[in-house]
Amino acid sequence: MDYFPIFMDLRDRPVLVVGGGEVAARKIGQLQRAGARIRLVAPQLAPQVAGLVAESDSLTHQARTFEADDLAGVELVIAATDDRQVNESVSAAARARGIPVNVVDNPDLCSFIVPSVLDRSPVVIAVSTGGASPVLARHLRARLESMIPSAFGRLAALAEEYRGRVRARFDSGDQRRRFWEQVLQGLVAELVFAGREAEARHRLERVLAEGPAAEPTGEVYLVGAGPGDPDLLTFRALRLMQQAEVVVYDRLVSRSILDMVRRDAEMLYVGKEKDNHAVPQAGINQLLVDLARQGKRVLRLKGGDPFIFGRGGEEIETLAAEGIPFQVVPGITAAAGCASYAGIPLTHRDYAQSCTFVTGHLKDGTLELNWPQLVQPRQTVVFYMGLTGIGIICERLMAHGMAADMPAALVEQGTTRNQRVHIGTVGNLPELVQRAAVRAPTLTIIGEVVRLHDKLDWYRPQDHVADTEFSRGAERAASTEAPRRRGEHG
């Protein structure tokens, strides 16, 4: 270990900063967040630094070059000038007095280095490469940003508030450990992360009164997996995917996204496709209830957004009626994701003033929609699940006044490497589906905005490698076999 990691309490402590440029401004900002009293020495100040001086009572400025006497009474020194000679002088003078000194971007002149910091106060995480690569340290911090919820600090503050009561309530260290494990890894933590702190306190009080439960309370996470590209998942979705014990997923979840779930989670396929429902919707609702009652953390993973033609509302309605805790994590819906990757802005103001999402799912071979409303001018219409009924859709739109040459697009396996975009018109769209052998999942976009595709077609997969192919193999296996644990099939 090249450096000993340490955290200093600088609240109301004197610190010297030498330099008045942009680098100094960054360091001053960090020191101010730590509560330091800052003395700034620099002949001139950049506008940003001058603004900080004007706004802060804890920051004073002396407009001159550094002198050794500037170190009197200070407990920490940072040199942030672009003058090597000045930096060397600051370093030598501070070291001679035993004062910790950091010279920005000059590790050889430092007695300490400043790490890249992830601030979830009171939780603070520091990442350092020992000065070898500050950019790498920032990269690692960014990775941690995606893994650690922004509300982690509020959870830590809540734990600090209850520490004394927990110590008084439980005699043994083992009891206290089990208590905090249940609180910090269970429902209380999730309620804090979801912004429901009053409920979190109520739950914590209950656990404190009753003691850690022999059987933990289960919970359901209804998570939108987005349109296919794993990079479009939200931070919260990734975190819950990594802590779920059981995953209940549908056919629109790509294999690359399933591969991001924790490796030992039990995988249960419940997908639906035309004339083949692996598990009826009522059965899915009950399955979520049953798993949660077993104390499981259940991830209900749905393609796109769970509340946009995803029947997520029905599932949480059942959970609420049964008293099962749940939370909902929105996902990028197929319309937004596929249109963006196809270079088709759904509401470009030169072409459309409104956008309508419609389900194109056939029932008994028919499709009852408000057709006159769908053929209004300056409107974009997006059909979900409309591939099977594309002939009926186009026929009814034209019968209600839509021009046969109205531009239309089919976005097949949108946002993945296998994406294909087929451009046509309402008049020839059924023929295009047959000629190009278009397969589900495919989104249909109809409107003048489709004309922009040729100009704005930015996403061009270099190949069609099947690493993001939708999990058809998983569907076939799930329809014929009992669910298996991931560890048994890699």
VEXMISE-569708 format. One record per atom (N, C-alpha, C): residue in one letter; y, z, x. Coordinates in steps of 0.2 Angstrom, whole numbers, plus 5000, padded with zeros to 4 digits. Last residue first. Layout:
residues N
AYZX...
***
This chain:
residues 490
G489049154873G489549144877G490249134874H488149204864H488149134864H488849114868E488149344864E487449304864E487549234864G489449384863G489049394869G488349354870R489749374850R489949324855R489649324861R488449394838R488949424842R489149374848R488249294823R488049314830R488649344833P487849274806P488349284811P488049314818A486349174803A486749234802A487249244807E486548994800E486349054804E486749114802T487148894793T486448894794T486148954797S488548904794S488248884788S487548884788A488748924808A488848974803A488548964796A488548794813A488048854815A488148904810R489548724808R488848704806R488348764808E490648794813E490548784806E489848774804A490548774827A490448834824A490348834817G490748634827G490048664829G489948734827R492048634824R491548604819R490848624821S493348694828S492648724829S492148694824F494348564835F494248614830F493548634829E494648554852E494348524846E494148574841T495148584864T495448614859T495248584852D494248524873D494348594874D494748624868A493948384873A493848424867A493848494868V495248274878V494748324880V494648364874H495948154878H495748184871H495148234873D497448144887D496848124886D496548164879Q498848174887Q498548124892Q497848104891P499848174873P499248204876P498948154881R501448184871R500948124872R500348154876Y502748214862Y502148244864Y501648194864W503948144858W503948174864W503248204867D504648044849D503948054850D503848084857L505847994844L505748064846L505048084847K505747864840K506247884845K506147954848D504647854831D504647814837D505147834842H505047954821H504447964825H504547924832L506047924812L506247954819L505647964823R505447894800R505747834804R505947864811V505248004794V504647984798V504947924802V506248034785V506248064792V505748034797E506047984773E506347944778E506347964785G504348034769G505048034768G505347994774I502948124771I503148074767I503948084767I501548174780I502248184779I502548124776T500048264780T500348204777T501048214776L498848324792L499448334788L499748274786T497148354794T497648304794T498248324789P495648414801P496248424797P496848384799A494948264794A495248324793A495148364800R495148094801R494748154799R495148214798V495247924800V495647984800V495248044797A494947784803A494447844802A494747904803A495847684802A495947724808A495347784808R495547634790R495547594796R495447634802Q495647734780Q495047704781Q495047664788V497047764782V496547814783V495847794784L497647644779L497647664785L497147724787E497347634765E497047584769E497047614777P498247744761P497547744760P497147694764L499547684765L499247744768L498447754767N500247584760N499647564764N499347624767G501347644752G500947584750G500247574753V501947734760V501547754754V501147704752T501547674777T502047684771T501547714766G501347744794G501247684789G501747694783I500647804808I501247794805I501147734800H499747934814H499647874811H500347854807V499448024829V499948014823V499847944821R498248144835R498448074833R498948064828Q497748264846Q498248244841Q498248174841N496948334855N496648274851N497148254846R497648434860R497648374864R497348314861T498648484846T498148494850T498148434855T499648464836T499848514841T499248524847G498548404823G499148414826G499248474831Q497448334818Q497348384823Q497948394827E498548204813E497848224814E497748274820V499648164803V499648194809V498948234809L500348024795L499748064795L499648094802A501747974787A501447984793A500848034792A502847854779A502347904779A502047914785P504247774771P503847794777P503447854776M504147674757M504347734760M503947754766D503647554751D503847554758D504147614761A503547584738A502947574742A503047574749A504647714732A504547644734A503947634738M504247804717M504347804725M504247734727G504047814703G504647784706G504747784713H502847854699H503447894697H504047874700A501947774705A501947764698A502547804695M502047824718M502347754716M502347744709L501347944716L502047944719L502347874717R500047904712R500547934707R501247934710E499647834724E499647804717E500147834713C499647934733C500047874734C500147844728I498648024728I499348044729I499847984729I497447944727I497847974721I498547994722G497247924741G497347874736G497747894730I497148054746I497648014748I497847954743G496148154744G496548134738G497048084740T495748194757T495248164752T495648134746L497048234762L496648184765L496148154760G497748354759G497848294755G497448234757M498048474765M497348464762M497348404757Y499848464762Y499248504765Y498648484761F501148354762F500548374759F500048404764V502848364761V502248374766V501648394762V504248264759V503648294756V503148304761T505948264760T505348264764T504848294760Q507348184752Q506848234752Q506248214756R508148084747R508348124753R507948184753P507648074729P507948044735P508148104741Q506148134722Q506848134723Q507148104729V504748134720V505048074722V505848074722L504448264716L504248244722L504548174724Q504748274702Q505148314707Q505048294714P503848194696P504548174696P504948214701W502648274698W502748204702W503448184702N502048414700N502748394697N502948324700L500248384698L500848404702L501548384698E498648384698E499148394693E499748424697L497348284702L497948324705L498548324701T495548274701T496248254699T496748304702G494248304704G494448234705G495148224703D494248444702D493848394697D494148324697K495548454711K495148494707K494848444702L496148424728L495948394722L495548444718H497548474737H496848484736H496648464729G498848464742G498548404740G497748404738T500148564740T499448564742T499148504738V501748544748V501348534742V500548534744F503348584752F502648584754F502248584748T504848494754T504448524749T503748524752C506548494759C505848484761C505448524756S508148414759S507648464756S506948444759Q508848314764Q509248374762Q508748434760A508648194776A508348234771A508848294770Y509448114785Y508848084781Y508648124775D510348174792D510448104790D509948074786R509748294795R510248294790R510448224788H508048324795H508648294799H509148274794T506948404792T507548414788T508148384792L505848384800L505748384793L506448374789P505748274813P506148334811P506148334803I504448224822I504748214815I505148274812G503648234833G504348204833G504648184827A502448294832A502448224830A503148194831Y502748424834Y502348384839Y502348314838S503448444822S503748454828S503448414834A502348434813A502948384812A503348394819C501548534816C501348464817C501948414817G502348654814G502048634820G501848564821A502748644800A503248654806A502948624813A501448624794A502048574793A502548584798A500748734798A500548664800A501148614799T501648874803T501248834798T501248764800I501448994815I501748934814I501348894809G501149154806G500949104811G501349044810P501349334804P501449264802P501249214808V500249454801V500649424807V500749354805V500149604791V500149534791V500549504797Q499049744790Q499649714792Q499549634792F498249874781F498249804783F498949794786P497150004774P497749984778P497749914781I496549994758I496349984765I497049964769G496550024744G496850074748G496650064756E496149924736E495649964738E495850014743A497349854733A497049884728A496449934730A497549804746A498049854743A497649894738L496449714747L496549764752L496949824749T496849624737T496249654736T496249724741E498049574743E498049604736E497449644735I497549514754I497949574755I498049614748E496949404748E496549444752E496949514753E497949334741E497449354738E497049414742G498749294752G499049344747G498449374743G498049204759G498149274762G498349324757R497949074756R497549124751R497649194754G498648974762G498049004766G497649064762F499748914758F499148884756F498548914760I500449024768I500648954766I499948914765F500149144773F500449144766F500649074764P499649124786P499149154780P499449144773D499948974794D500149034792D499749064786G498648904804G499348904801G499548974800G497048984800G497448924803G498148924800K496749154802K496749094798K497249044801L495749294804L496149244808L496149184804R495749454803R495649404798R496049344801L495049574812L495449524812L495349464808V494849744810V494549684807V495149634808R494149884816R494749854816R494549774815K493049984806K493149934810K493849914810G492550084797G493050104802G493150054807Q491950034786Q491550054791Q491950084797R493049984779R492750054777R492250074782A493149864785A493649914786A493449984784L492049794779L492149804786L492649864788D492349794765D491749834768D491849844775V493549724765V493549794763V492949824766L493149594770L493649634773L493649704771L492149564759L491949574766L492449614770Q492949544748Q492549604748Q492349624756N493549424752N493949484751N493549544751I492449344753I492849354759I493249424758G492049334740G491649364745G491949384751A493049264734A492949334732A492549374737Q492849144741Q493449184742Q493349254740P491249114748P491749114742P492249154744V490749054763V490849114759V491349104754A490648914765A490248964769A490149024765H490748784755H491148854756H490548904759N490848634752N490448674757N490848734759D491748534746D491048544744D490548584748K492748534760K492648504754K491848514752E492648704767E492848634768E492548604761K492948864774K492848824768K493048744770G492248994784G492648934783G492448894777V491849114790V491949104783V492249044780Y491049184803Y491349124801Y491349124793L491249314814L491049304807L491349244804M490949394828M491249334826M490949314819E491349544836E490849514832E491249454828A491949554853A492049554846A491549524842D491949544867D491349584864D491449584856R493049474871R492449444872R491849484868R494449454860R494149494865R493349474865V495049284859V494849344856V494449394861M495149164864M495649214867M495549284863D494349074859D494149104865D494649154868L494949044847L494449084847L494249114853I495848944853I496049004850I495549064850S494948844856S495348874861S495648934859R494448814843R493948844848R494348874854S495548834830S495248794835S494848844840V495348864813V495548894819V495148864825L494948804801L495548774804L495748814811R493848884796R493748814800R494348784803D494149054799D494048994795D494048934799Y493449224803Y493949164804Y493749104800V493549384807V493349344802V493749284802V492949484820V493449434818V493149394813V493049654825V492649604821V493149554819E493849724833E493149734834E492749684830A495449684841A494949684835A494249694837Q496149674852Q495949744851Q495449744845Q496549544854Q496249574860Q495949644858M497249514843M496649474844M496249514850L498349594844L497849614839L497249574840R499049514854R498849584855R498349604850L499249394848L498849394854L498549464855A500049424838A499449394836A498949404842R501249464845R500849514841R500149494839F501649344851F501449404855F501049454851T500949204842T501449254843T501149304848L500449044848L500249104845L500849154846L500648924854L501048934849L500849004845D499648904864D500248934866D500748944860P498548854857P498548924858P499248954860D498748734844D498948744851D498948824852G498548754830G498048734834G498148744842P499448804821P499148744819P498648714824G499148984818G499548924820G499148864819A498449094815A498349064821A498749004823G499049234807G499149164807G498949144814V498049374802V498449344807V498449264807L497849524796L497949464793L498349424798Y496949654801Y497549614803Y497449544800V496449804793V496349734793V497049704796E495549954798E496149924797E496049844797G494750114797G494850044798G495450014796T494850274804T495050234798T495050164800P493350344812P494050324812P494250274806E492450484809E492450414808E493150384807A493050614812A492350594815A492250514814A494750624816A494250604811A493550584815P495650754823P495350684824P494750674819G496450864811G496050854817G495750784817E497250884800E496450884799E496050884805A498550894805A498250944801A497550944800L498550774813L498750834816L498450894812V498350674803V497850684808V497950754812R499550704796R498950704792R498350714798E500550664805E500550734802E499850754799L500250534806L500150574812L500150644809R500650484793R499950474796R499750524801H501950504794H501550534788H500850534791R502350434804R502450504805R501950534800A502050304799A501750324805A501750404806E502950294788E502250294787E501850324793A504150284796A504050344791A503250354790E503950164803E503950234807E503850294802R503550024803R503450074798R503450144800G503549924813G504149954811G504149994805A502349894819A502549854813A503249874810F502249994828F502349924830F502549884825V501950104819V502550104823V502750034825L500650064815L501250074810L501950074814E499950064826E500050004823E500650004818A499950204829A500250154834A500450094830V499150244818V499850274819V500250224823L497950184819L498350164814L499050184815G497650184837G497450174830G497950154825Q497950234849Q497550164849Q497350154842L498650344847L498950294852L498550234851V497750424839V498450414837V498750354841Q496550434846Q496550414839Q497250394837E497050484858E496650424858E496650394851W497550614854W497950564856W497650494857F496250674850F496850664846F497250614848R495550674862R495350634857R495850624851R496350764870R496250694872R496050644866R496250884863R496950844863R496850774865Q494950904865Q495150894858Q495850864858D494950924879D494550864876D494750854869G495751034881G495950974883G495550914880S495751154867S495451114873S495751054874D496551194856D496451234862D496151194868F497751114846F497151114849F497051144855R499051164842R498551144837R497851144840A499851164854A499751224850A499151224845R499851034857R499551084862R499451144858V500450974846V499750954848V499451014852R501751024848R501351044842R500651034843G502150964860G502051044859G501651064854R502150824857R501650854862R501550934861Y502950764848Y502350804845Y501950834850E503850694855E504050734850E503550784848E503050604863E503450664866E503650714861A502650514853A502150564856A502450624859L503850454850L503550494845L503050544848A504150394862A504550444860A504250494854A503050304862A503050354867A503550414865L503450224851L502850264851L502850314856R504650174856R504650214850R504050254850G504150094867G504550154868G504650204862F503449994860F503050044864F503450104865A504049894853A504149954850A503750014854S503749774859S504349804861S504449874858P502049784866P502549774860P503149804862I501349694879I501649764877I502149754872M501149564882M500549604880M500749674877S502249494885S501849464880S501349514878E502649564896E503149564891E502749544884L501749534906L501649604903L502149604896R502249414910R501549414907R501449484903A503449444915A503449404909A502749414906R502949514927R503249554921R503349514915L502449404933L501949454931L502349494926H503649344936H503149304932H502649354929R504349434944R504549414938R504049384933A503449424955A503549484952A503849474945L503649294959L503049304957L503049374953V504949304963V504849264958V504149274955P504849384975P505149414969P505049374962S503749404986S503949344981S504249374975A503849504995A503549444997A503749384992G504249634991G504749584994G504449514996G503149694985G503349714992G503849664995T503049644973T502649614978T502849634985S503049754958S503349734965S502849694969V503549814943V503149764946V503449744953A503649954932A503849914938A503349874941I503950004916I503449974920I503749934926V504350144906V504650094911V504050074915V504650224891V504050194895V504450134900P505550264883P505550294889P504950274893S505950094886S506150164887S505850204881R505349984891R505150004885R505350074884D505649864903D505949924900D505749934893L505049804917L504849794910L505149864907V505749744932V505649804927V505549774920S505349714949S505549684942S505249734937P506049844960P505549804957P505749764951V506949854975V506949864968V506449814964I506449954989I506549884986I506549894979F507150045003F506750044997F506849974994S507750015015S507250075015S506850085008C508049855021C507949895015C507549955017L508049745029L508649795030L508549845025D506949665026D507049705033D507549755034P507249615014P506849665014P506849705021N508449555007N508449565014N507949625015D508849544993D508549484997D508449485004V510049664995V509749614990V509449554994V509649815002V510049755003V509649695000N509649984998N509349914997N509849864998V509350145004V509750085004V509350025002P509450325004P509050265002P509550205001I510150405018I510250385011I509850325009G510150455031G509650465027G509650455019R511150415039R511350475035R510750495030A510650295044A510850355049A510950415045R510550215033R509950245036R510150305041A511850185031A511550225026A510850255029A512250115042A512550175041A512150215036A511350005041A511250045047A511650115046S511749945029S511049965030S511050015036V513049905031V512849955026V512149985027S512849815042S513249875043S513049925038E512049715036E511849755042E512149825043N513049675027N512449705024N512049745030V514049615036V514149675031V513549705029Q513249515041Q513549565045Q513649625041R512949435030R512349465034R512649525038D513649415015D513849425022D513349465026D513549415002D513249365005D513349355013T513049584995T513549534998T513149475001A512549704991A512449644987A512949594989A511749854994A512249804997A512049734994I511650014987I511449944986I511949894989V511150174989V511650124991V511350054989L511250344983L510950284983L511450224985E512050454983E511350464984E510950404984V513650494991V513250454987V512450464988G514450575000G514250604993G513850554989A515050445009A515050515008A514950535000L515050305011L514450335009L514450415008D516250265015D516150255008D515450285006D516350285029D516550345025D516450335017A516150155033A515550205033A515750265029E516750025022E516850075028E516250125027F516949865016F516549925017F516749965023T518549805011T517949795014T517549865015R519249824994R519349825001R518649815004A519649894981A519649824983A519749824990Q518549994972Q518949994978Q519049924981H518150044956H518149994961H518750004966T516950134945T517650124949T517550074954L516150164931L516150114936L516850114939S516150244919S515750264925S515750214931D516950174910D517250234913D516850264919S516950004908S516550064909S516950114913E517749884907E517349914901E517049974902A518149844919A518649854914A518349894908V516949824926V517449874928V517949894923L516549714919L516149774919L516549834921G517449614922G517449634915G517049704915A517249604936A517849624934A517849654926V516049534935V516049604938V516649634936Q516349414930Q515849454926Q515949524928P517249364939P517549384933P517049424929A517049444955A516849394951A517149414944L518249524966L517749534960L517649464957Q518549564983Q518649524977Q518049534972P518149664992P518849644992P519049604986A517249804986A517249734987A517949714987V516349944980V516749924985V516649844987L516050054967L516049984969L516549964974R515150184961R515750164965R515650094968I514450244946I514450184952I515150184955R513350344940R514050344941R514150294947A511950294930A512250314936A513050304936G511050254919G511550314918G511950334924A510250144919A509950214921A510450274921R511150054915R510650074910R510250134912Q511850044927Q512250074921Q511650094916L510949984935L511150054937L511450084931Q510949854929Q510349894930Q510449974931G512249814931G511949824925G511349864924I512249814945I512749854941I512449864934K511449704948K511249774950K511649824946R512149604942R511549614940R511349684941A513349604950A513349614943A512749634940A512849564962A513149634961A513149654954V512649434960V512049474961V512249544960E513949384958E513449384952E512849434953G515049504968G514749434965G514249444959G515449604976G515749594969G515549534966G514949744986G514849674984G515149664977V513949884986V514449844990V514349774989V513850034977V513749964977V514249924981L513250194977L513750144980L513450074979V513150324965V512850274968V513350224971P512950494959P513350444962P513050394966R512250524943R512250534950R512650474953D512050514929D512650554931D512650564939R510350484932R510850504926R511450544929L509350444940L510050424942L510550444937D507850484945D508350504940D509050494942M506750364951M507250404952M507650424946F505050334954F505550324949F506150374950I504050244966I504350304964I504950284959P502750194977P503150184970P503450244968F502850154993F502650204989F503050204982Y502250005000Y502850044998Y502550094993D501049955004D501649945009D502249985007M499450005004M500050005000M500650005004
***
